[in-house]
Amino acid sequence: MDTNQTQTLIAMIFALGTLVLLVLPSVIGIVRDRRVDRQIREAQEIREGVAAQKSSSRSTVPSTATWYAEGRRSKKLVNS
C-alpha cells in the first residue's frame, strides 16, 4: 500500500466514523422509544385485564347516589 492509498483509507474510516457518531443518537432514541411504547402497551393490557376481572366480580350493592335518589323518590310518592 502506498501513501496515497493509506490516506484514502484513513479518510474513509474517518468519514464512516463521523457518520456513525451522527446516526448513533438517533438509533439509540428509536430503540428507547420502542421499548417505552412496548412497556406502555403491556401496562395497558395488564390494566385492561385487571379492569375486566374487577367488573366481573363487582358486588351488586347500589352506590350512595342511587340509594339517595331512590329515597327521594319514595318520599315524593308518600308526600303526594
Residue, then its C-alpha position, 0 to 999 in steps of 0.5 A: m500500500d502506498t501513501n496515497q492509498t493509506q490516506t484514502l483509507i484513513a479518510m474513509i474510516f474517518a468519514l464512516g466514523t463521523l457518520v456513525l457518531l451522527v446516526l448513533p443518537s438517533v438509533i439509540g432514541i428509536v430503540r428507547d422509544r420502542r421499548v417505552d411504547r412496548q412497556i406502555r402497551e403491556a401496562q395497558e393490557i395488564r390494566e385492561g385485564v385487571a379492569a375486566q376481572k374487577s367488573s366481573s366480580r363487582s358486588t351488586v350493592p347500589s352506590t350512595a347516589t342511587w340509594y339517595a335518589e331512590g329515597r327521594r323518590s319514595k318520599k315524593l310518592v308518600n308526600s303526594 
